[in-house]
Structure formats: C-alpha cells, structure tokens
Amino acid sequence: MKIKDLKPGLSDVELEARVISVSQPKVIESKEDGTQKKKKEVLIGDDTGTVRLVIWNIDVSLKQGDVIRIRGAWTVVYKDKIEVQAGKWTKIEKIDSNTVPPIDQIPDEMPVVEEYKIPLKKKQS
C-alpha cells in the first residue's frame, strides 16, 4: 500500500517507507486503566507522501534514513490527520530497498481527511 492510499479505519495495513524523523519515546498513562504505555512518533514517507507512524509499546530502534516494512498496523484520524498506528501485533522491520526514494525526493503531502468526512444534513424549515 502507498501512503496516498491510506484512509481512516483501515486494519492490517502493510507498507514500505523511509524514516524521515524520530521523536524521543514518551511514557503515557492510559486514561482507561491507568497503565503506562510507551509511545514513539516517527514521520515516514514514500514516493506518494508522508504520514505519522505512532508506535505503542514496541522496542524498535529506528533512525533517519532507515527503510522499513510495516505489517499489521491500522489507521486512525487524530487532529484531522490520518496516522498509522503500530501495536503489539504489528511487525516493523528494517529492509534494504531501492523502491523507496531518498528523503529529499519524498513529497511533503499527507493523506487528506476532508474527503472522508460525512457532510451534515441541513435542517429544513
């Protein structure tokens, strides 16, 4: 799958992308049950655009320029942007691939959420 094809609510997402940037891991307390969760945010891209990858409770060492294959992820909408989420069932592996362009050739475009919003019906008088 290409980044431009991501839509809200997808499951079992598989894609190959280049790591553009990696945030420092954070520890977040769950609002549901108070447990501690590790969160790492990674900006990734392919020849169609960029997307934020949010990694939950997975220890994976990533650095700028790595090419990765993601399997078993899912998509959500957060602050009007599509994100790829990775959890305990997601596989993230570094790969050697010439199919993903270098960082300076990745378009700075994120998947558009607007087209997936349901228009509100106007009240009839």
C-alpha positions as CSV (number, residue, x, y, z in Angstrom):
1,M,0.0,0.0,0.0
2,K,1.2,3.6,-0.7
3,I,0.8,6.4,1.8
4,K,-1.5,8.4,-0.5
5,D,-4.0,5.4,-0.4
6,L,-4.4,5.4,3.4
7,K,-7.9,6.0,4.6
8,P,-9.3,6.2,8.2
9,G,-10.3,2.9,9.8
10,L,-8.1,0.6,7.9
11,S,-6.7,-2.5,9.6
12,D,-3.9,-4.9,8.7
13,V,-2.0,-2.1,6.9
14,E,1.2,-3.1,5.2
15,L,3.6,-0.5,3.7
16,E,7.2,0.2,3.0
17,A,8.5,3.7,3.8
18,R,11.6,5.7,4.7
19,V,12.1,7.2,8.2
20,I,12.2,11.0,7.9
21,S,12.4,11.8,11.6
22,V,12.0,10.0,15.0
23,S,10.8,11.6,18.2
24,Q,12.1,10.7,21.7
25,P,9.9,8.0,23.3
26,K,7.3,9.2,25.8
27,V,5.6,7.4,28.6
28,I,1.8,8.0,28.6
29,E,-0.6,7.0,31.3
30,S,-3.7,5.3,29.9
31,K,-7.0,7.2,30.7
32,E,-8.8,3.9,30.6
33,D,-7.0,1.9,33.2
34,G,-4.0,4.0,34.4
35,T,-1.4,1.7,32.9
36,Q,1.8,3.1,31.5
37,K,2.4,2.9,27.7
38,K,5.5,3.8,25.7
39,K,4.8,6.0,22.6
40,K,7.2,6.8,19.8
41,E,6.2,9.0,16.9
42,V,8.0,8.6,13.6
43,L,7.5,10.6,10.4
44,I,7.7,8.2,7.4
45,G,7.4,8.7,3.7
46,D,7.3,7.0,0.3
47,D,7.1,8.3,-3.3
48,T,3.5,9.5,-2.7
49,G,3.8,11.4,0.6
50,T,4.3,11.4,4.3
51,V,2.4,10.1,7.4
52,R,3.0,9.9,11.1
53,L,3.6,6.5,12.5
54,V,2.7,6.1,16.2
55,I,4.4,3.1,17.8
56,W,2.9,1.8,21.0
57,N,4.9,-0.4,23.4
58,I,7.2,-1.8,20.7
59,D,11.0,-1.6,21.2
60,V,12.4,-0.9,17.7
61,S,15.5,1.2,17.0
62,L,14.8,3.5,14.1
63,K,16.9,6.4,12.7
64,Q,16.5,8.9,9.9
65,G,17.1,7.3,6.5
66,D,16.1,3.8,7.5
67,V,13.7,2.0,5.1
68,I,11.1,-0.1,7.0
69,R,8.4,-2.6,6.2
70,I,5.3,-2.3,8.4
71,R,2.8,-5.2,8.7
72,G,-0.4,-5.4,10.8
73,A,-0.8,-1.7,11.5
74,W,-4.0,0.3,11.5
75,T,-5.1,3.8,10.7
76,V,-6.9,6.4,12.8
77,V,-7.6,10.1,12.5
78,Y,-6.0,12.4,15.0
79,K,-6.4,16.2,14.8
80,D,-7.8,15.9,11.3
81,K,-4.8,13.9,10.0
82,I,-4.5,10.2,9.2
83,E,-2.0,8.4,11.3
84,V,-0.6,4.8,11.1
85,Q,-0.7,3.1,14.5
86,A,1.5,0.2,15.5
87,G,1.0,-2.1,18.5
88,K,2.0,-5.5,19.9
89,W,0.7,-7.4,16.8
90,T,2.5,-5.1,14.3
91,K,5.7,-6.1,12.7
92,I,8.3,-3.4,11.9
93,E,11.5,-4.5,10.2
94,K,14.3,-2.6,8.6
95,I,14.8,-3.6,4.9
96,D,17.2,-2.9,2.1
97,S,15.0,-1.4,-0.6
98,N,15.6,0.8,-3.6
99,T,11.8,1.2,-4.1
100,V,11.5,4.0,-1.5
101,P,13.1,7.3,-2.6
102,P,15.7,9.2,-0.6
103,I,14.3,11.8,2.0
104,D,14.9,14.8,-0.3
105,Q,12.7,13.2,-3.0
106,I,9.7,12.4,-0.8
107,P,6.7,14.7,-1.4
108,D,5.6,16.7,1.7
109,E,2.0,15.7,1.3
110,M,-0.2,13.9,3.8
111,P,-3.3,11.9,3.1
112,V,-6.4,14.1,3.0
113,V,-9.0,13.5,5.7
114,E,-11.6,16.0,4.4
115,E,-12.9,13.8,1.7
116,Y,-13.8,11.1,4.3
117,K,-15.9,13.4,6.5
118,I,-19.7,12.9,6.3
119,P,-21.5,16.1,5.4
120,L,-24.0,17.3,7.9
121,K,-27.6,17.5,6.6
122,K,-29.1,20.9,6.7
123,K,-32.3,21.3,8.7
124,Q,-35.3,22.0,6.5
125,S,-37.5,24.8,7.6
